[in-house]
């Protein structure tokens, strides 16, 4: 008969599991019991009797003595069992979570997936299982998945874990285990054994045994002999002799594998606590032996912490892949160092943890070592990125940001190596970190935007030393210009990543502040890519590039482009896109006017629409006249709706994204864009002209006509126009809102408020507030506008809520902006996975420091799904995107420090990659003492 398998209690517990398993609607079960109750044995017995062909059973035992102390280890064990051939357990924690969550949520027999019975034993022994249910991989279970979780505690603990796992206490079957029947050990007897052993050690002055057991009790996984020797400062032979001499006594608490004394560990997680209690007894003794007190103190201070620090720093100093100590210290040194925070001011600090980001420590030797380094940095980041560290007194905030940037870049590099390391290969491909220079340059330029553009003399008068840097010639120059110069140097160096015209143009525009010749050269390169390779640039970017090259070079480019646009189908629409581009000069606007006047009526009107506000008075009057008459040209009657956006253009004559829409005219010729032309024309019309246009109105004309009626004080005509041309719903509400925001439309405020409030679903009203933010504040008032914006999210995403609040913040008065920025961040906190981060950054100047700190800590390198070096520098949630909050938290000093850290860390990793991956025999990096 098996242990614990007898009696009514046994029948009750197993029967409860059988009943649960028979009910296919009940997918989750939580087994609970005291520390002495062998929950794992109950589950093992249940799995054996319920095993059936075609049912996949996965059981993971959690805890330090099992070698699975962290969430990463638990998820990796599940992944390894589900996909043994694919090694998904090499993923970062976020990648593991996402893959497992998606798999468990979508596993269904209808998709030919086998039923899965997943068991997690002693899950409460996991040291960092997330508190938030939304981070739980078992929060959503597919029809083919059943889950059993075992924890130590009473029924209320089982219910709490149900909620923590996202299972919901009401949907979970709870099964209590009786320790009298399913007993793993007798806790009282165990305490007696531990106390007796400690007393014997006290009498015999066996401090080494105390040290050994204290070491094992603090281990995060079973220890190899070499690890024990390394931490205790003894030889392996001495440790082996010590264990052999006391084998019988130790076997009551400790187990190991075979005669080789490998994998030394306590036989149960609870034994660690029992040994600590025995230690405390010695510490509290009236007259303890000094040696025993020292041994107990050795345990209390965590013997691994100092050994871990020595191990890490030794590895960095030696700059090689070999160092004293076994695999345990390589895997867990960083964790012991991190867990010792606060116990020793000498080295247990976030500053010290920066050593874990040093490439000489973090560079992986194998794919499994790469997984360990990624997991280690992920856990260390939790301490390094604590938001409160970015709110420290002067100087502390900058140091905290530097540590976070160094850690984030190290994580990005390791993520890149993971992507570039083919299974079976000894190392990643030699081009693994290509593109880093371009990404770093983009980050530096973004930081430069937020550096105050003082000249050196003004900066000194303001008392800011950080806004000024020294050029190579020794002449002080503004920090902004220094950062631009550093980005220019990277661009001149070239390499991968510099084949996108947008990147080259960004450098060119920045260079125009410091070196016109460099600006022209990069603009030429960007335009060459457009001309020879068909790369796309928006019209605004194309104009910016043209403006940066000498006039003699620019003129042929403009002539060529105008000729191409004129020759295309729908030339008026194409010229309108160029005419609405940002940066259009007065001279080019005049040329477009002359070109447009030679087009047929509809094309002419379309091309002139964006130019009205940029033309001299005489030309504008001619344009207004021909545009107005175009509405009454019979051959052009037709409804083209609103014009497209700015779009993209390339030198080969191909359009980006909207070309089909621009060719709707077909053989019949270009049709008049009634919406765009009316929007441009309406502000210049008198009442008679507006009335005449209303008589010929087509789709898209109602809104601008209604607004013009309101501006002219004709609210009756305005309401009639809205009713006739816009109708109800969002179109009518938008027209009312815009009309009511004019000085002549104040009588429509009440009607506009009611129309907007009545919109359903809620996100429609929020979208209207976002698109018409200024009118919304003016007509609806702050409270109603905010209330409508706050309703903009749905179950899938709060993006609508976030963007609506951002829009209000951007147009509100200065006094209102801090409060609105707080609401923006609060919305993002509720949905940190939202695509709204870029919008949130637009409110950075008005954020509370606490909010800015939180955003930086949770976003850098983590907002992107799979962080790489390039994404950490210039991708979603990278340094480039987060530059506004860096400046908000620390001003120029922070901008300067973060830029320097990003550049230094990127170059260190690039050098390490060159040494490790290209194998050129170069000397590795010099030791960076600042890192430790």
N, C-alpha and C positions, 0 to 999 in steps of 0.2 A: 504493500500500500504506500502511495506517495505521501510525502510529508504534508500535513495539513488537510488531506483529503479524507475526511471522516465526519460523521455526526450531522445533526440538524443544521447547525450554523453553516457548515460547508455547503449543504444542500441549498440553504437560503441564499447564500451569496452567488453561487454558480447559477442557481435557478433565476435569480434576478438578472444576471447577464444574459441567460438564454432567452428570457422573456423580452428583454430589450432588443436582442438581435433578431428575434422573430418578427418584431414590429418594424417593417421596412420604412415607416414614416419617421421613426425615432433614429436620428443619425448619430447622435453624440451621447456618450456615457462618461461620467466622471466617477472614478473609484477613489474613495477616501478612507483613511484610517490612521491610527497612531503610528509613531515611528517604529514600534515593534512589529506592527502588522505587515506581513509580507505581501503587499499589493501586487508586486511583480509576479509572485508565484500564482496568485489567483488568475491573473491575466494569462500567464503562460498555459495554465491548465485549460482555461476557457478557449484559447487559440487552438490547442491541440484537438479538443473535442469538436470544434466548429470548422476545422480545416476541411476544405472541399476542393475538388479539382476546378480550376478556373478562377478561384478566389485568391487574389494576391494579399498576403499578410506581411506587413512591415512593422517591426517592433524596435523601438529605440529606447535604450536605458540612458537616463540623463544624470549628470552629476560629475563631480571631480574624480571619484574613484573609477568611473566608467570612461574617463578621458573625454567627456562631453560636457564641459562646464558652462559653455556659452551658447547663446542662440545660434550663432554661426555653425557651431559643431553639431547641434541638433538638426538644423535644416540640411546641413551637408550630409548627415547620415541618412536622412529621409531621401534626399535626392540620389545618393549613391545606390540606395536600394531600388528606387523607381527606375533609374536609368543607368545601370552599371556600365554600359558601354560608352556613354556620352560624357562622363565626368562633369556634369553640371555643378558638382560640389566645389569646383574651382572658382565659381562665380563669387563676386562680392556679395555682402549680406543683402543689399537691396536687390541685386539680380536674382539671388536665391529666393528671396521672399516673393518677388513678382512672378517668377516661373512656377513656384509651388502653389501660390495662391491661385493663379490662372488654371493650373492643371487640376487642382482639387475642386475648384468651383465648376469646372466644365467636364469632369469625368462622368461619362454616361454610357450605360450599356447599349443604348440606341445608337451610339457612335462606335460600337464594337469595342468599347473599353471594358476590361475585366473588372469585376467588383474589387474594391480595395478595403481592407480592414487595417487601419493605422492605429498603432498603440504607442503612447508616449508614457513611459514609466518614470515616476519621480520627477515630473516636470518642474515642481517647485524647487528642485535642487539646481535649476539653471540660474546662473548668477545675474543674467541681464535680460531675461525674457521681458518683452515690452509690456508696459502697463496699459497702453491704449489698445482697445479691441480692434481698431482699424488696421493695426500692424500685424494682427494674428493671421497666420497662414491657414488656419482652420475656421476662420470666421464665416466663410461661405463654402458650403459643401455641395458638390454635384450629386446627382441621384445615385451614382455607383460608389459613393464613399461613405464609410462608417468610421467613427473615431472613438477610441477609448483612451482616457487620460487618467493617470494615477497620481495623486498628491497626498502629502502627509498633513493631517489635520482633521478637524471634526466637520460636520455637515455644513456649517456656515462657511468654512474654508472652501469646501467643494462648490458651494453656490457662488462664492466670490471668484473662484477660478473660472467658473462657467461664464460669468460676465466678462472677465478679463480676456478670455479667449474669443469673445464675440459669439458664443454659442447661445446665450440667453438662458437664464435659469429655468424659465418655464418650459423650454424645449429640450431639456437635458434630463436623462435618467441618472439619478444619484444612487450609488451602491456603496454602503459602508462595509468595511472588512473588520471582522472580530479578531483581535490579536491573540485571544486565547486559543483559537483554532488555527489561524494562519500566522504563526509566530516566526519571525525572522531571527530573533534573538531575545534574550531577557535583559532589559535595560539595567535593572538593578544588579544583576550578576556581572554585567559588563562594567558597570561603574566600580564594582568591588575589585575586579581584575585590574582595571587601570589604576585605581588608588593603591592597590597592593604593589603593583609594579613600580609606581612612583615612589612609594615608601621604601621598597627594596633598593631602588636606585639611590635614594637619599642616604640610606645606611651604608651602602657599598661605594658611595661617591661615584656612581656610574653616570657621570654627566654626559658621556658620549651617547649612551642609549637615549637619554632624555632629548639630546639634540637631534638624534636620528628620528625619533618618533615625532618630535615637534616639526621636523622638516616634512615628514610624510603627511602630517595632518594639515599642512599648509599647501601641499602640492595641488596643482590644478589638473593633474593627470598622473597615471602611474609613472614612477621614476625609474630610469635606468641607473645602473650602478655608477656609471661615469658622471651622471648628473649629481647623485648624492655626494660623491667624492669631491666634485668641483665646488659645490655649495659649502660643504663642511670643511673644505681646505685640507682634505686628506687624500691619500692615494687610493686607488681602487682596491689594492690588496689589503690595506688597513680596514676599509669599510667591509670588505668581504669577511675578513677575520672577525670583526666585531659582530656581524650578523650570525656567523657560524657559531661563535661562542655562546650566543644567547638565543639560539634558534627556537628552543622549546618555549621560552618565555614570550618571545615576540610573536610566535605563531598564533597566540590567542587574539591578537589584534591585527597583525600584518600578514599579508599573503604575497607571494611572488611566484614567478614562472620558473619552474624547473630548477635544476641544480646550478644554472648559470646566474641565479638570483636577479633575473630580469623583471621589469615591471613591478617594482615594489609599491604596495599600496595598502591602505586600510581595507578590511573586508566589507565595510559598509560605511556609507556617508555619515551616519550618526556617530561612528567611532571617533571622528575628528572632534566633535563637540565633547564627547566623553573625555578624551585626552586633555582638552583645554580645561575642563572642570578639575581634573586631577592636578593640572599645573597650577590652577588658582589656589588649590588647597595648600600646595607648597608655599606659594607666595604669601599666603595669609598666616602661615605657621608662626608661632610666637618666637621661636629661635631657629629659623631655618639655616641650614648650612649655606655659607656664602656661595659655594660652588653651585649648589642647587638653585639658589636664587638667580645666579647668573645664567644658568641653563634655562630657567623659566623665562627670564627676561629676553633671552636669545629667541625663544619661541614667540614671545609676545610681539617683538619688533619685526617679525616676519624675516626669517633668515634668507629668504630668496631675494629680497629687495636689493640689498647691497651687492649680492652676487650678480643679480641681473644688471645692475648699473655697471659693474666692472666688466661683465661679459660684453655688453653693448659698446662701451667705450674702447675696450680692447680690440673689438672687431673694426671699429672706425679707425683706430690708430694704426692697425696693421694693414688696412686696405686690401684684405684678401678674403677668400671665401672659407678659410679654415681658421678656427680658433679653438682654444681649450673649452671643453664642455661637450655634452652630447646633444641629441636632437631636442631634448626637453627644453633646455635653456634657449635654444634657437627659436623654438616655437612660442615659449611663454615668457621670455625675459621682459618684453615690453609690458605684458599684462601684470606681472609682479611689480614692476616699477610703478605702473599706473595705480595699482591697488594699494600701494604703500603711501599714496598722497596724504600729507598731513601728519605722518608718523615721524618724519625726519626732515627738518627744515634744510638740512645740508644738501640733499639731492632730490627729495621727493617734491618737485615743483613742476608746473607746466613748462617753465624754461628748460628744465632738464629733459622733459619728454620730447623736446624738439629734436633731440638726437635720433629719435626713431624715424625722423623724416630724412636723415642724412643718407645720401645714396650709397655710401660705403657700408652702412648697416642694412638698408632696406633693399638693395639690389638682390634679386632672388637668384638662387643657384639652380633650382629646379621648378617645375610647374607647381608641385605641391608646396614648395617653399614660397612661391609667389602667392598662392592662396593664403598661406599663413601670414605673410607680410600685409596683405590687403586687410585681413581680419584684424590684425594687431593695430594697424593705423585707424581702422574704422572705430575700434573701441577707444583708442587714445584720443581720437578726435572729439569724442563726447566730453572729455574733460577740457581739452584745449579750446573747444569752441563754445564753452559755457558763456552765454550772453553777458553775465555779470562781469566777466573779465574785460569786456569792451567798454565798461563804464567806470573803470578804475581812475584814480587820481591822475593828474597830468603825467604823461609818459607811459603809464600802464596800458592805456588804450592802444597806443601805437605798437607796443611790444606784443600785445595780445593779437592784433591784426597780423603782424609779421609772422607769428607762430602759426596762425590759421592758414595764411597763404602758403607757407612752407609745407604744412601738412597736406593742404589741398592739392598742391602741385605734385607732391610725392604720390598721393592717391591717384591723381590723373595719370602719372607716368606708369604706375603699376597696372592701371586699367588699360592703358595702351599696350603694354607688354602682354597682358592677358589676351587682347584681341589679336595680337600679331604672333603669338606663340602657338605654332601648329603642334598638336599632340604627336609625340614620338620624336620631335626635334629636340636637340640639346639646348637650344636657345632661340629667342625670337629672331625674326629676320633683321638684317642689319639696317633696314630703312624704318625701323619701328617708330622712331620719334621725328620723322620727317614732318615738315609743316610747323614745327614749334617756333621758328623765328618769326614767321608771318603772324602767328597767333599772339606771340609776345608783343610784337609791334602794335597790333590792334589794341592790346590791353594798355600799353604805354600811351597811345594816342587818346584813348578814352579817359585815362587818368589826367592827361594833360588838359583836357577840356575843363576839368574841375579844379585845376590849379589857378590861383589868382594871377592874372596877366600883369603883374606889377613890373615896372622897370626896377633895376637894382637899387637906385637911389630912393625911390618911393617905398620899396620894401623895407629898407633900413629905417626910414622914418616911421614906418608902421610898427617897427620892433619885431618883425617876423624874420627869423634867420632861415627858416626852412623853405621859403619861397624863392630863394636865390641859390644858384649852383655856379660852379666855376667851369668855364669852357676850357678846352685843352690849352688855349693860349693864356690861361690864368685870369681872363676877364670875367667878372661876375655877370650872370645873365639870369633872367627869370626862370623859375622852375619849369613853367610851361614850355619855354623854349628848349630847356635842357632835355625834357622828356621827348619832345619832338625830334631833337637831334639824335637821341638814342634810337628812336624808331627808324629814323632815316638810315642810320648805320646798319641796322638789321635789313632794311629793304635793299640797300646797296649790295649787301652780301648775297642777296638772292636766295635761290633754292626752292624747294617744294612749297607750295602755298601761294606763290606770287604769280600765278597764272590767271588770277581772277581780276578783271579790270576794276571791280569795286574796291578791292584792297589797295591797288596801286593808286587809284584816285583819292582814296582817303589819305594816303601818305602825301600825295601831291598837294591836296588842299591844306594839310597841316604845314607842309614845307613852305608854302607861300608866305608864312609868317616869318620865316628865318632865312630862306634862300630861294630866290625866284628862279634861278637856273635849275636847281634840283627839282623844284615844283614843275617846271616845264618838262623836264626829262621824264618824270614819272607820269605826267599827263600824256605825253607822247606814247609811252609804253601802253597805257590803258587804251588809248584810241587805236593803237596798232592792233591790239587784241580784238577790238570791235571790228576793225576793218579786215583783218586777215584770217581770223579764226571764228568769226561769227558770234563772239561772246556778246552778251546783252548788257546794255546800260539803259537806265531810264533817261528820258529827255532831260530831266534836271541835272543828272550826273553828266550827261554828254555836254550840256552847256557849260557846266563847271570846268570840265576838262578843256574844252575849247577856249575858255577864258584864260586858262593858265599857260597856253602856248603863245608864242609871238604872233602878232597880227598877220604877218606874212604867211604863216602856216595855218592860221585859223580860217582866213578868208576862203581858200579853196575847199576846206572841209564844210563850211557853211553853205557855199554854193552847191556843192555836190549833194548835200543833204536836202536842201530846199528843192533841188531838181528831182531828186528821188521821190520826195513826198508829193510833189506836184504831179508826178506821173502815175501815182498809184490810184487804184480804185478808191473812191471816197476821199479825194484829196483834202476836202475841207475838214473832215474829221481828223485826218493825220496832222494837218497844220494846226488845228485847234489843240491837239495834245502838246505839240511843241510850244504853242503860244501860251498855254497854261502852266508851263514848267517853271519851277522856282529858279530865279536867277536870270530871267529873260531881260536883256538890256533894252533900253529905249530905242537904240539904233536897230536892233534886230526886230523889235516890235513894229517899227516903221516899215522895214523890209517885208515882214509878213503881211502887213496891211496892203502894201502895193501888190504883192503877189496874189492876195485874196481877191482884190478888186478885179482881177482878170479871170476869175472863175465864174462858172454858171451861178445863178442866184442862190440856190440851196447850199451849194458848196461854199459860196462866198459868205453867206450868213454864218454857217457853222465855223468857218475859219476866223471870222471877226469876233465871235462871241467872247472869247477870253481876253481880247485885246482892248475892249472898250475903256477899261480903267487905266490903260497904259499909254493911250494915244494923246497927242496934242489936241486942243479944242477943235480946230478946223477938221482934222482927220476924223475925230470922234463923231462930229456932226454928220459927215458923209457916211460913216459906218452905220450910225443909227438909222439913217434914212433908208439905206439899201437893205438893212436887216429887217426893218419894219415891213417894207414892201414884199420881202421874200415870203412872208406869211400868206400873201394873197396871190402868189403865183400858182395858177391852177395845176401846172405840170408837176409841182412839187408837193401836192397834197398827199399826206401820209404821215403816219405816226411812228417816229423812231424812238420815242422814250428819251430817257436821259443819256447823256454822253457817258462813255466809259471813262475810267480813271486815267492816270498819267501813263500807265503801261510801260512797255520797254521797247527799245529800238536798237537795231544793229546796222552796221554799215553795208551789209549785203542786201538790204531791202526787205528783210523778214521781220515780222512783228512778233512780240512776245505775249502770248496769252489771249489777246483780244482781236486778232486780225480778222477772224471770221465775222465778228460783230461789225467790223468796219467795212465789210464787203457786201452788206445786205442790199445795197442799192442795185447790184447786179447790172444787167444791160440797160435797165431803165434809168440809170444815173443815180447820183447821190440824193438821198432824201433829207429833208430838213429835220434837224434835231430840235423838235419843238420845245422840249423841256429845258435844254441847256440855253437855247437862244432866248426863250422867254425869261429865264432867270437872269441872264445878262442884260436884257433890254428893259425889263420892268422898272428899275429905279429911275430911268430917264423919261418915262412916258407921262403924258398928261392924262386927265380923266377921259377925254374923248378918245384918245388912242387906246387906253385900257379897255374901254367899253367896246370899241371896234374889234380888238383882239379877242375879247371874250366871245364875241359872235362867231369867230372862226376857231374857237378853242379845240385843241386836240389833247390827247393824253399827256400828262406831265406839265401842263400849263396852269392848272388850277391853283396850285400853291403860290407861285410868284405873283399871279394876278390878284389873288385874294390879299396877299400882303400889301401889294401896291394900292389896292382900294382902301385898306386900313390906313396906310400912310397918308392918303389923300383925305381921310376923314369920312369916307363913304362906307360906314360899317354895314348898312343895309345891303349894298351891292356885294360887300365882302361875304356876308352870310349866304347870299344867293349863289355866289360863285362857288363857295365851298360845297353847298348842298348839291349844285348841279354838276360840278366837275370833280369833286373829291369824294363826296358821299360821306358815309360814316366810317367807323373803325379808325385804324391808325392814320390813314391818309387825311381824313377830316380833322382828327385831333392835331396832327402835325401842322396843318394849315391854320387852324385856330390858334395854336400856340405861337406860331411865328407872327401871325397878324396881331395878336394881343400884345406882343412885345414891342410894337411900334408906338411912338407917341400918340398917333391918331387912333390906335386900336384899344385903348384902355377900357372901353365899354364892353369889350369881348372877354375880359379877364375871367369872369365867372363862368362863362360858357366854355372857355378853354380848360379851366381847372376841372370842370365836370367831365368833359370829354376825355381828358387824359386819365383821370381817376377811374373811369369806367372801362378802360381797356383791359382785355383779358386775352390770354393768360398774363400773369404778372410781369413776365420778362419782356412783353411787348412794350409796356409802359416804361420799364427800365431802359430799354433800348432807345426809346424816344428821348428820354431824359439825357442819355449819353450823347445822342447825335445832335440834340438841341440844348446843350447844357446851359448856355448863357440865357436863352429864352426861358428855360425851365426855372432858373433861379429868379428871374425877373417877374414871371407871371405866376408861378406856383408858390413862390416863397421857399426859403431854405428848408423848413420843416417838411413840407409836402414833397419837395423834390428829393430830399434825402430818404424819406419814407418809401417813395416809389423805387428809388435806386436800390434800397436795401432788399426789396422784394425780387430783385433781378436774378437770383440764382435758382437752380433746380437741384434735383437729387444727384444729377451727374456731375455738375460743375457750378461753381460760383463765379465763373468768368463774367457773366453779365452784370452781376452785382458789383464786382470789383471795378470793371471798366466804367460803369455809370458813376460810381463814387469818384473815380480818378478824374473823369471829365468835369464833374462839379468842382473838385478841388482846384483844377487848373484855371477855371474862369472866375472863381469866387474872389471876394476881397481878401486882402492880406490877413486881416484879422480872423477870417473864418477858415483859412487854409489849414492851420495846425489841427483843429478839431476834425476836419474832413480827412486829413491824412491819417489820423488815428483810426477813423472808421475804415479807411482803405486797408490798413494793415490788419485790423480785426477781421475783416472779410477774408483776407488772405490766410490768416491763421486758421480759419475754419476750413480752408481748402488749399493747403500748401502745395498740393500736387497740381494746382490749376496752372493753365497757361497764362495766367494774369501777371506773372512776375515782372515782365518787361513794362507793363502798364503801371504797376506799383512803384517802380523806380522813378517814374515821373513826378512822384510826390515826395521824393527824398528830402528836398530842402526844408520841408515843413514837418518832417516826422519828429516825434519824440525820440530822444536818444535811446531809450529802452527798446523802442520798436525797430530802430535802425540796427541796433546790436543784434536783436533776434533775427532779423532778416539776413544779415551777413552770416550769422553762425549757422543757420539752417540751409542757406542757399549755395554758398561757395562750393562749386564742384558737385553738389548733391542735387541741384534742381534738374540737371540733365539726367536722363534715365541711366545711361551708362557713361560714367565720367572717363574722359581721356585727358591727356595733357593739353591738347588743342581746345577741348571744350572747357577745361578749367581756366584757361587763359582768356579765350575769346568766344566761347559758346554760351549756351543757355545757362545762366547761373554762374558764369565765369567772371574773372576780374573785370573784363571790359563792361559787362552789363551791370556789375555791382559798384562801379566807380562812384556813382552818386552817393551811396550810403557810406563809402569809405570817406569821402569828403565831408559828409554830414557829421560823422563821428569824430574826426580828428583834423579836419582842415588840411592845409598844405603839408603839415608835418606828417600826417597819415598818408597823404597821396605820395609824398616823396619816399617814405619808408616802404610802403606796399610796392611801389614801382621797383625800388632797389631789391626787395626780397624776391619779387617775381623774376627779375632778371638774373639775380645771383643763383637762385634755385634752379631755374630752367637751364642755365649754362652749366651748372654742376652736373645735372642729370644728363645733359647732352654729352658732356665730356666722359661721364661714366659709360654711357651707351657706346661711344666711340671705342673706348678701351675694351669693353666686354664683348661687344658684338662684332667689331671689325678685327679685333685681335692683332693690332699693329705693334704690340709690345711696348707701347708708351707707358710712362710712369703714371699710376693713378693719381687722383686728386691729392693735393696737399691737405693736411689735416686742418679742418676749420674749427678752431677751438671755440668760436662764438656759438657754435651749435650746441655745445654742452655746458 
